[in-house]
Amino acid sequence: MGLIRTIIGPKSKYEKDIPYTYEAKIKIIKGEDECISFLADKICSLVEYLEDNSFDAKDVEIYEIFNQEETKLDINFCTSNEGEWLTCQELCESLRDYYPGRIDENGCIFEDRTSKVTGP
């Protein structure tokens, strides 16, 4: 990655019709508002992190962040019919129509982003 790209970040972060980043919110105590959250630039990295750290999908809400606005993502895009987290490849298939023209068999627009997950 060139010096300019290192300073200003991935090109896909400047696309207006895809999320800038993703946030997973997990309630600490059922019925309470307080939660912990994790942030990632790629949905696949976030879902993989949640799976690796044994977070149950039924306890998680995922949000797409667009220029300070957050939109709740339907968790069904990220889970199987049995409620298990999807693999990265399955997630790409699930989101292909949701992000039209952004994900195909050759890759996706999010590939220029880091796989790092931060939080809580």
Backbone bond lengths (Angstrom), bond angles and torsions (degrees), N, CA, C in turn:
res aa  C-N    CA-C-N  psi(-1)  N-CA   C-N-CA  omega(-1)  CA-C   N-CA-C  phi
1 M - - - 1.445 - - 1.521 107.66 -
2 G 1.337 116.31 132.30 1.447 121.04 -178.13 1.519 112.86 -70.10
3 L 1.320 114.94 166.43 1.463 121.17 -178.52 1.529 111.57 -58.83
4 I 1.315 117.25 -45.04 1.472 120.56 -179.90 1.525 110.08 -60.70
5 R 1.342 117.17 -46.32 1.460 120.83 -179.04 1.519 110.34 -64.33
6 T 1.328 117.72 -34.53 1.459 121.72 177.68 1.525 110.32 -63.83
7 I 1.306 116.76 -38.97 1.465 121.52 -177.85 1.530 111.34 -75.47
8 I 1.332 117.67 -47.36 1.469 119.15 -175.00 1.519 113.36 -91.61
9 G 1.323 117.78 -12.27 1.457 121.14 176.86 1.516 112.93 93.21
10 P 1.312 116.03 179.56 1.460 121.51 -177.28 1.525 112.50 -62.12
11 K 1.321 115.75 141.94 1.463 121.52 179.30 1.527 111.99 -57.31
12 S 1.337 116.60 -38.87 1.473 119.54 -176.77 1.524 112.69 -64.54
13 K 1.329 118.13 -19.30 1.466 120.64 178.45 1.528 111.32 -66.67
14 Y 1.339 117.46 -17.76 1.455 121.75 -177.83 1.525 113.11 -97.67
15 E 1.339 116.90 -1.04 1.459 121.09 175.86 1.530 108.09 -70.49
16 K 1.311 117.49 131.11 1.473 121.46 -175.45 1.526 113.83 -82.38
17 D 1.338 117.49 -19.47 1.464 119.68 -174.82 1.523 113.58 -103.42
18 I 1.316 117.80 10.73 1.460 121.85 172.46 1.524 108.24 -130.05
19 P 1.320 117.47 155.87 1.469 119.91 -177.10 1.527 113.00 -62.68
20 Y 1.307 114.48 145.32 1.459 122.04 173.64 1.524 109.29 -70.66
21 T 1.335 115.56 -41.17 1.461 122.14 179.08 1.533 108.50 -157.82
22 Y 1.328 116.14 176.18 1.467 122.38 179.53 1.523 109.25 -126.33
23 E 1.325 115.32 147.57 1.462 120.43 178.04 1.525 109.63 -131.80
24 A 1.327 114.64 130.66 1.471 120.92 173.18 1.520 107.00 -103.08
25 K 1.325 116.41 129.63 1.463 121.75 177.62 1.522 108.38 -115.68
26 I 1.328 115.07 130.09 1.457 121.28 -179.91 1.518 107.75 -126.23
27 K 1.327 116.30 121.53 1.468 120.15 179.71 1.520 110.02 -66.31
28 I 1.320 115.37 137.04 1.463 121.46 179.52 1.521 109.77 -75.82
29 I 1.319 116.00 -45.34 1.469 122.06 179.70 1.520 107.59 -127.10
30 K 1.315 116.47 126.98 1.472 120.81 179.72 1.527 109.82 -55.56
31 G 1.327 116.00 135.83 1.453 121.19 178.10 1.523 114.03 86.62
32 E 1.313 117.53 -7.18 1.473 121.76 178.63 1.525 109.22 -105.61
33 D 1.325 116.62 160.65 1.465 120.94 -179.14 1.525 113.38 -84.40
34 E 1.324 117.92 -23.90 1.460 120.91 -175.51 1.528 110.91 -67.28
35 C 1.337 115.04 135.76 1.457 119.29 -179.18 1.527 110.44 -145.27
36 I 1.315 114.49 166.12 1.460 120.26 170.62 1.518 106.04 -102.94
37 S 1.318 116.78 156.11 1.458 118.19 179.53 1.517 111.07 -139.64
38 F 1.322 113.83 155.38 1.447 122.82 178.25 1.520 107.50 -129.65
39 L 1.317 116.59 141.16 1.461 122.02 -179.85 1.513 110.23 -117.87
40 A 1.335 115.91 144.48 1.463 121.83 176.04 1.524 108.98 -152.13
41 D 1.326 115.68 149.27 1.457 120.63 177.57 1.517 112.33 -77.70
42 K 1.333 116.78 -21.34 1.465 121.08 -178.35 1.522 109.41 -123.94
43 I 1.320 116.16 134.16 1.462 120.97 179.20 1.520 110.81 -61.62
44 C 1.324 117.41 -37.79 1.468 119.84 -178.61 1.528 111.26 -65.15
45 S 1.315 117.97 -37.66 1.463 121.21 177.42 1.525 110.80 -66.39
46 L 1.318 116.32 -40.10 1.457 120.75 -179.84 1.532 110.97 -65.79
47 V 1.318 116.85 -47.02 1.463 120.62 -179.98 1.529 110.50 -64.24
48 E 1.318 117.45 -41.18 1.464 120.79 178.15 1.534 110.74 -61.77
49 Y 1.321 116.83 -40.73 1.464 121.62 177.61 1.533 110.82 -63.14
50 L 1.319 116.77 -44.39 1.468 120.81 179.94 1.524 110.71 -62.42
51 E 1.315 116.19 -41.53 1.472 121.09 177.13 1.531 110.69 -64.24
52 D 1.333 116.65 -49.49 1.470 121.24 -177.95 1.525 112.62 -60.98
53 N 1.333 116.52 -27.38 1.459 120.84 -177.70 1.531 112.59 -104.60
54 S 1.321 115.37 17.28 1.473 123.63 171.55 1.524 114.75 58.99
55 F 1.333 116.85 36.36 1.460 119.71 173.06 1.523 107.54 -84.27
56 D 1.310 116.30 126.22 1.453 122.32 -179.52 1.532 109.12 -75.25
57 A 1.311 116.72 130.05 1.460 121.65 -176.63 1.526 112.53 -57.32
58 K 1.319 117.99 -31.09 1.470 119.36 -178.54 1.529 112.32 -69.95
59 D 1.337 117.24 -13.74 1.462 121.60 179.56 1.527 112.88 -100.16
60 V 1.331 117.15 2.36 1.465 121.66 -171.87 1.519 111.24 -116.65
61 E 1.334 115.18 140.09 1.460 122.36 168.87 1.516 106.61 -116.99
62 I 1.329 116.84 134.65 1.463 121.03 179.47 1.522 108.61 -114.66
63 Y 1.337 114.81 135.20 1.452 121.66 -178.85 1.519 110.35 -121.36
64 E 1.329 115.05 142.00 1.456 122.15 170.95 1.527 105.99 -92.60
65 I 1.315 116.93 134.17 1.460 120.93 179.51 1.527 108.72 -107.73
66 F 1.330 115.66 120.67 1.462 124.11 177.85 1.523 107.54 -121.29
67 N 1.324 118.65 108.96 1.467 121.45 174.22 1.533 113.18 41.14
68 Q 1.297 116.94 59.50 1.465 124.49 177.68 1.525 114.11 74.50
69 E 1.306 119.08 -2.01 1.459 122.95 176.10 1.524 108.48 -102.90
70 E 1.316 116.68 139.76 1.460 118.88 176.82 1.520 109.86 -117.75
71 T 1.320 114.60 140.03 1.455 122.63 179.01 1.517 107.53 -126.64
72 K 1.312 115.76 128.68 1.459 120.18 179.95 1.524 109.54 -69.90
73 L 1.328 115.55 129.94 1.453 122.28 177.29 1.525 108.53 -91.36
74 D 1.302 117.51 133.52 1.459 121.50 176.84 1.525 108.19 -60.03
75 I 1.318 117.55 117.95 1.462 123.00 -176.67 1.528 111.56 -60.23
76 N 1.326 117.31 -21.32 1.462 120.70 179.22 1.533 112.68 -64.10
77 F 1.331 117.82 -21.40 1.469 120.72 173.93 1.531 110.92 -67.96
78 C 1.331 116.57 -21.93 1.463 122.36 -172.79 1.521 114.15 -107.33
79 T 1.325 116.73 -3.43 1.457 120.05 -174.56 1.529 111.98 -130.30
80 S 1.316 114.43 158.09 1.460 121.35 175.70 1.528 109.37 -78.69
81 N 1.312 116.49 175.58 1.465 120.70 176.45 1.524 111.53 -61.93
82 E 1.334 116.54 -24.37 1.467 121.72 179.44 1.530 112.18 -87.67
83 G 1.338 117.67 -0.19 1.454 121.23 178.65 1.520 114.49 86.17
84 E 1.337 117.71 11.70 1.469 122.01 177.89 1.530 109.26 -89.52
85 W 1.331 116.00 149.48 1.456 120.67 177.58 1.526 110.05 -62.23
86 L 1.324 116.87 141.81 1.459 121.79 176.40 1.523 110.49 -79.95
87 T 1.327 116.43 153.76 1.463 121.07 172.14 1.525 107.95 -73.36
88 C 1.319 117.28 168.55 1.468 120.51 -179.87 1.527 111.38 -58.48
89 Q 1.309 117.26 -44.10 1.468 120.56 179.89 1.531 110.63 -64.28
90 E 1.319 117.68 -43.01 1.464 120.95 177.91 1.525 111.04 -64.24
91 L 1.318 116.05 -36.66 1.461 121.38 178.97 1.529 110.64 -64.61
92 C 1.323 116.62 -41.07 1.469 120.41 176.34 1.524 110.67 -58.90
93 E 1.317 116.36 -45.64 1.465 120.47 178.31 1.524 111.26 -61.83
94 S 1.314 116.22 -42.30 1.456 121.65 -178.42 1.533 111.87 -64.06
95 L 1.332 116.53 -36.58 1.468 121.42 -174.48 1.527 114.08 -96.72
96 R 1.317 117.54 -0.97 1.475 120.85 -176.53 1.530 111.85 -55.32
97 D 1.314 118.27 -46.86 1.471 120.88 -179.50 1.524 111.71 -78.98
98 Y 1.314 117.12 -25.42 1.467 121.28 179.36 1.532 110.89 -68.91
99 Y 1.337 116.01 -36.88 1.467 122.34 175.85 1.533 107.99 -113.46
100 P 1.336 118.42 71.63 1.464 120.59 -174.58 1.531 112.35 -58.40
101 G 1.329 114.31 133.30 1.457 120.32 179.13 1.512 114.83 76.40
102 R 1.308 117.62 2.49 1.468 121.73 -176.38 1.519 113.22 -106.68
103 I 1.337 116.99 -21.69 1.464 122.58 -178.92 1.521 107.76 -131.29
104 D 1.328 116.67 127.73 1.460 119.79 174.07 1.524 109.36 -145.37
105 E 1.334 117.09 -175.23 1.466 120.65 -175.84 1.527 112.74 -65.36
106 N 1.314 117.77 -15.90 1.466 121.34 179.70 1.525 113.43 -92.46
107 G 1.316 118.01 -7.49 1.464 120.94 -179.38 1.514 111.36 141.38
108 C 1.328 115.49 -163.10 1.463 119.03 -179.98 1.523 111.10 -146.26
109 I 1.308 114.93 165.49 1.459 121.71 -177.81 1.530 112.11 -65.99
110 F 1.332 117.24 -20.41 1.456 121.15 -176.80 1.538 113.08 -81.11
111 E 1.328 117.95 -3.63 1.461 121.10 -174.90 1.516 113.80 -63.05
112 D 1.316 118.78 -21.54 1.466 120.21 -179.81 1.538 112.70 -81.41
113 R 1.313 116.46 -1.00 1.473 121.04 -177.00 1.530 111.77 -95.45
114 T 1.306 114.53 159.53 1.460 121.14 177.21 1.520 111.28 -72.50
115 S 1.321 115.82 153.97 1.470 121.50 177.75 1.538 111.85 -95.47
116 K 1.300 116.43 5.64 1.461 121.82 -177.32 1.534 111.60 -66.52
117 V 1.325 115.53 139.84 1.475 122.54 174.60 1.520 106.79 -118.39
118 T 1.326 117.09 132.34 1.467 120.97 179.41 1.523 110.30 -118.50
119 G 1.317 114.94 151.93 1.448 120.13 175.95 1.514 110.46 132.18
120 P 1.269 117.49 174.27 1.455 129.70 -17.00 1.508 111.35 -73.08
